[in-house]
Amino acid sequence: MGQLEATSVAFRDLREFISFVEQRGQLNRVRTGVSPELEITEITDRVVKSGGPALFFEKVTGYSMPVVTNLLGTEQRMAWALGVDTLDGLGDKVRGLLKFVQEPLPSSMMDKLKVLGALAEISSYAPKSVSKGASQEVVLTDDASLKRLPVLKCWPLDGGPFITLPLVITKDPQTGKRNVGMYRMQVYDARTAGLHWHAHKDAAVHYRHTEEKKQPMPVAVALGTDPATIYAATAPLPLGMDELFFSGFLRGSGVEMVKAKTVDLEVPANAEIILEGYVDPDERRLEGPFGDHTGYYSLADEYPVFHLTAITHRTNPIYPATIVGRPPMEDAYIGKATERLALPILQLALPEVVDMNLPVEGAFHNLAIVSIKKRYPGQPQKVMCSIWGMMPLALTKTIIIVDEHVDVHNTSEVVWRVTTSIDPRRDMMFVDGPLDALDHASPRPLFGSKVGIDATTKGPMDGYPREWPPDIVMSDEIKEMVSRKWGQYGL
């Protein structure tokens, strides 16, 4: 029984991470005054698309709080946030956990001691209740107001200002299990905001159970936690798995939690800002439009309303925000972390899978490119159907299957393979099923058609009657010779 791999870097709170990236020349402080309405978005959009640094806006017009954006806006910063040097390292950490879970029961005393050590390590990942925290250094109840926060209006047609990096904490009224999800919030006024959770999300399940009980549901919103906890709120974990436990696994230590002041929930003790309140099961309000990560505006629709009962925060808090829009944006790197997280889990169910790419341009739920070790006819179609049966990949609109030697991250190669290696009638499979709520092309919301494309090499086992042409590849001997002589060519 092996030991679990410890995280290389762990951040107690957002401020430690900000300091870390600044020390590495990955944060710029903007000291001139900026507006939270559109201006911060335009600045951040230009910087993130150029692969630039995190941005710390020290003077936001009309507010005393600074705003930080683009903290996770490169693969390197995203990896650092999760305690690894590269995003591939995230997959390695998950594989280590899966390997431990799958190993047989120990037989020798030494193996049993190792298991006990690993179990003790796993238990250390669980969230820890504490009596007080920095997130409650200032407590506002009667005078609590969302207007105190420098909430951004990101795009011209947005329905208003939106909180874009909220960790929304709810509890299932039937089971008592907690969920932490990232659902945008449109600020309507000083005490109310729209809560945008899709039908497929765990918080929506909690809300439906609340509707059945016909009683208000307590909600807490954490702004500015440590980066691993921010990521965990976006991660596609199985229903019922505690995101805070997963954050503890990424961090290598449990997240400290403190009891909220006005609702029956625990909240991160070291967050910058906490919003406390509730939603009424009988109340909906129009939320949106909102410039979304698809590159289009998600249209206005009816969503639950959050009622504020308290704001608690650190002394001199920092307001965190992310900007979404036409990719690539900061969420592209959050999505790439999820891709690396999902791969070992996918391989557990489908061992023939070699690699996977969820291209940024496909907004992650529109396209998945998967390479497999093909061994029998119909295997690509089996993999497609299996993926469509696994949440959240079940919402994927297009799946491309290629051979194991194809680099799924080289989109030029993938396009070449698809356009030259398929017979459209034979190799395209259409199915109907659930789609992401942000898919605007389907005739009806949340449901529509999907396509799987088998771009693997065909042969006799596939009933292919002709000879499949070989790839044009230079011999290794010639390539090595030319490499040795390259300096002699005068090129």
C-alpha positions in Angstrom: 0.0 0.0 0.0 1.6 3.3 -1.1 1.6 6.6 0.6 -0.5 9.4 -0.9 1.5 12.2 -2.6 1.5 15.4 -0.5 0.8 18.8 -2.1 3.9 20.8 -2.9 2.4 24.3 -2.2 -0.6 25.0 0.0 -2.2 28.4 0.5 -4.1 29.2 3.6 -6.0 32.1 2.1 -6.3 34.3 -1.0 -3.7 36.8 0.3 -1.0 34.1 0.5 -1.7 33.2 -3.1 -1.7 36.9 -4.2 1.7 37.4 -2.4 3.0 34.2 -4.0 2.2 35.2 -7.6 3.4 38.7 -7.0 6.7 37.5 -5.8 7.1 35.6 -9.1 6.3 38.6 -11.2 2.9 37.3 -12.1 0.8 40.2 -10.7 0.5 43.8 -11.7 -0.9 46.5 -9.4 -3.1 49.1 -11.3 -2.8 52.3 -9.2 -4.8 54.6 -11.4 -8.6 54.9 -10.8 -10.8 52.5 -12.7 -14.5 52.0 -13.0 -16.2 48.7 -12.1 -18.6 49.3 -15.0 -17.0 47.8 -18.2 -13.6 49.3 -17.7 -12.1 46.6 -15.5 -13.5 44.0 -18.0 -11.9 45.6 -21.0 -8.5 45.8 -19.2 -8.7 42.2 -18.0 -9.9 40.9 -21.4 -6.8 42.3 -23.1 -4.4 41.0 -20.5 -5.8 37.5 -20.2 -5.9 37.0 -24.0 -2.2 38.0 -24.1 -1.2 35.6 -21.4 -0.6 38.4 -19.0 -0.5 38.6 -15.2 -3.1 38.8 -12.4 -4.4 42.3 -11.9 -4.8 44.1 -8.6 -6.9 47.3 -9.0 -6.1 49.4 -6.0 -8.5 52.3 -6.7 -12.0 51.4 -7.9 -14.1 54.4 -8.4 -16.8 54.8 -5.7 -15.5 52.0 -3.5 -12.9 51.5 -0.8 -12.2 47.8 -1.6 -9.6 46.8 -4.2 -10.5 44.3 -6.9 -8.4 41.4 -8.0 -8.9 39.6 -11.4 -7.2 37.0 -13.6 -5.6 35.2 -10.7 -5.9 31.9 -12.4 -5.5 33.2 -15.9 -2.5 31.0 -17.1 -1.8 27.3 -16.9 1.1 28.0 -14.6 -0.9 30.1 -12.1 -3.7 27.5 -12.2 -1.3 24.7 -11.4 0.3 26.7 -8.5 -3.2 27.4 -7.2 -3.8 23.6 -6.9 -0.4 22.8 -5.4 1.2 21.3 -8.4 3.9 22.5 -10.9 1.9 21.6 -14.0 -1.8 20.7 -14.6 -0.7 17.2 -15.6 0.4 16.9 -12.0 -3.2 17.3 -10.9 -4.1 14.2 -12.7 -1.2 12.4 -11.1 -2.5 13.4 -7.6 -6.0 12.1 -8.4 -4.4 8.8 -9.8 -2.6 8.4 -6.5 -5.9 8.7 -4.6 -7.7 6.3 -6.9 -4.9 3.8 -6.7 -5.1 3.8 -2.9 -8.9 3.3 -3.0 -8.6 0.4 -5.5 -5.7 -1.5 -3.8 -6.6 -4.8 -2.1 -7.1 -5.1 1.6 -3.7 -5.3 3.4 -2.4 -8.7 4.7 0.8 -8.0 6.5 1.2 -5.8 9.6 3.4 -3.4 7.7 0.7 -3.0 5.0 -1.9 -2.4 7.7 0.2 0.3 9.3 0.7 2.0 5.9 -3.1 1.9 5.4 -3.7 3.4 8.8 -1.2 6.2 7.9 -2.9 6.9 4.6 -6.4 6.9 6.3 -5.1 9.4 8.8 -3.8 11.5 6.0 -7.2 11.3 4.2 -9.0 12.3 7.4 -6.8 15.4 7.6 -8.4 16.7 4.4 -11.8 17.1 6.0 -13.0 20.6 6.8 -12.3 21.7 10.4 -14.7 23.7 12.6 -13.1 26.6 14.4 -14.5 29.1 16.8 -13.5 32.3 15.0 -12.1 33.4 11.7 -10.7 36.4 9.8 -13.8 36.4 7.6 -15.8 37.7 10.6 -13.6 40.5 11.7 -16.3 42.9 10.7 -20.0 42.0 11.0 -22.8 43.9 9.3 -26.5 43.0 9.8 -29.0 45.8 9.8 -26.7 48.0 7.7 -25.5 45.2 5.4 -25.6 46.2 1.8 -24.5 44.6 -1.4 -23.8 48.2 -2.7 -20.7 48.2 -0.4 -19.1 45.7 -2.8 -17.4 46.8 -6.1 -19.5 44.4 -8.1 -18.6 44.5 -11.8 -20.9 45.2 -14.8 -18.8 43.2 -17.3 -20.4 43.6 -20.8 -22.6 46.3 -22.3 -25.8 44.2 -22.6 -25.5 42.6 -19.1 -28.7 42.9 -17.0 -26.7 44.7 -14.3 -23.7 44.1 -12.1 -22.8 40.4 -11.4 -20.8 38.7 -8.7 -18.8 36.4 -10.8 -16.6 34.4 -8.4 -19.0 33.4 -5.6 -18.8 30.2 -3.7 -22.4 29.5 -2.9 -22.9 27.2 0.1 -26.2 25.4 0.5 -27.4 22.3 2.5 -29.8 19.6 1.3 -32.9 19.9 3.6 -33.5 16.2 3.2 -30.0 14.8 3.8 -28.1 17.7 5.5 -25.3 17.3 3.0 -23.5 20.5 2.0 -22.8 21.8 -1.5 -20.4 24.5 -2.5 -20.9 25.6 -6.1 -20.0 28.6 -8.2 -23.2 30.3 -9.5 -23.1 33.9 -10.7 -25.3 36.4 -8.8 -26.9 39.5 -10.4 -27.2 42.3 -7.8 -30.7 43.8 -8.0 -30.4 46.2 -5.0 -28.8 46.6 -1.6 -30.4 43.4 -0.2 -31.3 41.1 -3.1 -29.6 39.3 -5.9 -30.4 36.6 -8.5 -28.9 33.1 -8.0 -28.1 31.5 -11.3 -27.9 27.7 -10.8 -28.7 25.4 -13.7 -31.1 22.5 -13.5 -28.2 20.0 -13.5 -26.4 21.6 -10.5 -26.4 20.2 -7.0 -27.7 23.5 -5.5 -30.7 23.2 -7.8 -31.4 19.8 -6.2 -31.3 21.4 -2.8 -33.6 24.1 -4.0 -36.1 21.6 -5.3 -36.1 19.8 -2.0 -36.7 23.2 -0.3 -39.7 23.7 -2.6 -41.2 20.4 -1.4 -40.8 21.5 2.2 -42.1 25.0 1.4 -39.7 26.8 3.7 -36.8 29.2 3.0 -33.4 27.7 2.3 -30.4 29.3 4.1 -27.6 30.3 1.7 -24.1 31.6 2.4 -21.7 33.0 -0.2 -17.9 33.1 0.3 -15.9 35.6 -1.8 -12.1 35.3 -1.8 -11.2 32.0 -0.3 -7.9 30.2 -0.9 -7.5 29.2 -4.6 -7.9 25.5 -4.1 -11.3 26.1 -2.6 -12.3 28.5 -5.4 -11.4 25.7 -7.9 -13.2 23.0 -5.9 -16.5 25.0 -6.2 -16.2 24.6 -10.0 -15.1 21.0 -10.0 -17.5 18.3 -11.5 -17.6 16.2 -8.4 -20.1 13.3 -7.9 -23.4 14.4 -6.3 -23.0 14.5 -2.5 -19.2 14.6 -2.5 -18.1 17.6 -0.3 -16.2 20.2 -2.3 -14.5 21.3 0.9 -13.1 17.8 1.4 -11.8 17.9 -2.2 -10.2 21.3 -1.5 -8.5 19.8 1.5 -7.1 17.0 -0.7 -5.7 19.6 -3.1 -4.3 21.7 -0.3 -3.0 18.9 1.8 -5.0 20.2 4.8 -8.6 20.7 5.8 -10.4 24.0 5.2 -11.1 25.9 8.4 -14.9 26.6 8.8 -16.7 28.9 11.2 -20.4 29.1 12.1 -22.2 31.9 10.2 -23.8 34.7 12.2 -27.4 34.7 10.9 -27.9 31.3 9.0 -27.4 27.7 10.0 -24.4 27.1 7.8 -20.6 27.0 8.2 -18.5 29.3 6.1 -14.7 29.5 5.3 -13.0 31.1 8.2 -10.3 32.8 6.1 -12.4 34.2 3.2 -12.3 37.9 2.4 -16.1 38.4 2.4 -19.1 36.3 3.4 -22.7 37.1 2.4 -25.4 35.4 4.5 -29.0 35.1 3.5 -31.8 32.9 2.2 -33.9 32.0 -0.9 -37.7 31.7 -0.8 -38.9 28.6 -2.6 -41.9 30.5 -4.1 -39.9 33.5 -5.4 -38.4 33.9 -8.8 -37.1 37.0 -10.6 -35.8 37.7 -14.1 -32.0 37.3 -14.1 -29.7 38.3 -17.0 -28.7 38.7 -19.8 -25.1 38.0 -19.0 -22.0 37.9 -21.3 -21.1 34.2 -20.7 -18.1 31.9 -21.3 -19.6 30.7 -24.6 -18.8 34.1 -26.1 -22.5 34.8 -26.3 -25.0 36.4 -23.9 -27.0 33.9 -21.9 -30.5 35.2 -22.1 -32.7 36.5 -19.3 -34.7 33.8 -17.4 -36.4 33.3 -14.1 -34.1 32.3 -11.2 -34.3 32.2 -7.3 -33.7 35.4 -5.4 -31.1 35.7 -2.6 -32.1 37.9 0.3 -29.2 39.3 2.3 -29.2 39.0 6.1 -25.6 39.8 6.9 -22.2 40.6 5.5 -19.1 39.7 7.3 -15.6 40.4 6.1 -11.9 40.9 6.9 -10.6 44.2 7.9 -9.7 45.9 4.6 -11.1 43.1 2.4 -10.2 42.3 -1.2 -13.0 41.7 -3.7 -12.2 38.9 -6.2 -13.8 38.7 -9.7 -13.4 36.8 -12.9 -14.3 37.9 -16.4 -16.0 35.4 -18.8 -16.7 36.0 -22.4 -15.4 34.9 -25.8 -12.6 32.4 -25.1 -9.9 32.3 -24.1 -10.6 33.8 -20.8 -9.6 33.0 -17.2 -12.1 30.2 -17.0 -10.3 28.4 -19.9 -7.5 27.5 -17.4 -10.0 26.5 -14.7 -11.6 24.2 -17.4 -8.2 22.8 -18.3 -7.6 21.8 -14.7 -11.0 20.1 -14.7 -10.0 18.2 -17.9 -6.9 16.9 -16.2 -8.9 16.0 -13.1 -11.5 14.2 -15.2 -9.1 12.1 -17.3 -8.0 9.6 -14.6 -11.6 9.2 -13.5 -12.7 8.6 -17.1 -9.9 6.1 -17.5 -11.1 4.2 -14.4 -14.4 3.5 -16.2 -12.9 3.3 -19.8 -9.3 1.9 -19.6 -9.0 2.2 -23.4 -8.9 6.0 -23.1 -5.4 7.4 -23.6 -6.0 11.1 -23.4 -8.7 13.8 -23.7 -8.9 17.4 -24.8 -11.8 19.7 -24.1 -10.8 22.6 -26.4 -11.2 26.1 -25.0 -12.9 27.1 -28.3 -15.6 24.5 -27.6 -16.5 26.1 -24.2 -15.7 22.7 -22.7 -19.2 21.3 -23.1 -19.4 21.6 -26.9 -16.5 19.4 -27.9 -14.4 16.6 -26.5 -11.5 15.0 -28.4 -10.6 11.5 -27.0 -7.9 9.1 -28.1 -8.3 5.4 -27.5 -6.5 2.1 -27.9 -8.9 0.6 -30.4 -9.1 -3.2 -30.3 -12.5 -4.2 -31.6 -15.3 -3.0 -34.0 -17.7 -0.5 -32.4 -15.3 0.5 -29.6 -15.3 4.2 -30.6 -19.1 4.2 -30.5 -19.1 2.4 -27.1 -16.8 5.1 -25.7 -19.0 7.8 -27.0 -22.1 6.3 -25.4 -20.3 5.8 -22.1 -19.1 9.4 -22.0 -22.7 10.6 -22.7 -23.7 8.5 -19.7 -21.3 10.3 -17.3 -22.1 13.6 -15.7 -20.9 16.3 -16.4 -19.5 14.9 -19.7 -23.0 13.8 -20.5 -23.7 17.3 -21.6 -21.0 17.2 -24.3 -22.5 18.1 -27.7 -19.7 16.7 -30.0 -17.3 13.9 -29.3 -14.4 13.0 -31.7 -12.6 9.7 -31.2 -9.1 9.3 -32.6 -6.4 6.6 -32.5 -4.0 6.3 -29.5 -1.1 7.8 -31.4 -2.9 11.0 -32.3 -2.1 14.1 -30.2 -5.5 15.2 -29.1 -4.1 18.6 -28.0 -2.8 19.3 -31.5 -6.1 20.6 -33.1 -4.4 20.9 -36.5 -3.7 17.2 -36.5 -7.2 16.4 -35.2 -8.9 18.4 -37.9 -6.7 16.7 -40.5 -7.6 13.3 -39.2 -11.3 14.1 -39.1 -11.5 15.5 -42.5 -9.5 12.7 -44.1 -10.5 9.7 -42.1 -14.3 9.7 -41.9 -17.0 8.6 -44.2 -19.8 10.9 -42.8 -22.7 8.4 -43.2 -20.7 5.5 -41.6 -18.7 7.3 -38.9 -21.1 9.9 -37.5 -23.6 8.9 -34.8 -26.4 11.2 -33.8 -28.2 10.9 -30.4 -30.6 13.0 -28.4 -30.1 13.9 -24.8 -29.4 16.6 -22.2 -27.4 19.6 -23.1 -25.8 22.4 -21.1 -28.2 25.2 -20.1 -26.0 27.7 -22.0 -26.5 25.9 -25.3 -28.5 28.3 -27.5 -28.5 26.3 -30.7 -30.9 23.5 -29.7 -34.6 24.1 -30.5 -35.5 23.7 -26.8 -33.6 24.4 -23.6 -31.5 21.7 -21.9 -32.2 19.1 -24.6 -31.1 18.4 -28.2 -29.1 16.4 -30.6 -25.4 15.4 -30.2 -22.9 13.9 -32.6 -20.1 11.4 -32.2 -17.4 11.2 -34.9 -15.3 8.1 -35.3 -12.0 9.3 -36.8 -10.1 6.2 -36.1 -8.3 4.1 -38.7 -10.6 1.6 -40.4 -9.6 -2.0 -41.3 -11.0 -5.4 -41.9 -12.5 -5.7 -38.4 -14.6 -2.6 -39.2 -15.8 -4.2 -42.4 -13.7 -1.7 -44.4 -13.1 -3.4 -47.8 -10.1 -1.3 -49.0 -6.5 -0.9 -48.0 -6.1 2.0 -45.5 -3.1 4.2 -46.7 -0.2 4.6 -44.2 0.7 8.0 -42.8 3.6 9.8 -44.4 6.4 9.7 -41.8 10.1 10.1 -42.4 12.4 7.3 -41.0 14.1 7.9 -37.7 17.5 7.2 -39.3 17.1 10.0 -41.8 15.7 12.5 -39.2 18.6 11.8 -36.9 21.2 12.2 -39.7 19.7 15.5 -40.8 19.6 16.7 -37.3 23.4 16.0 -36.9 24.2 17.7 -40.2 21.8 20.7 -39.8 24.6 23.1 -39.2 26.2 22.2 -42.4 23.2 23.2 -44.6 23.6 26.9 -44.1 19.9 27.2 -43.1 
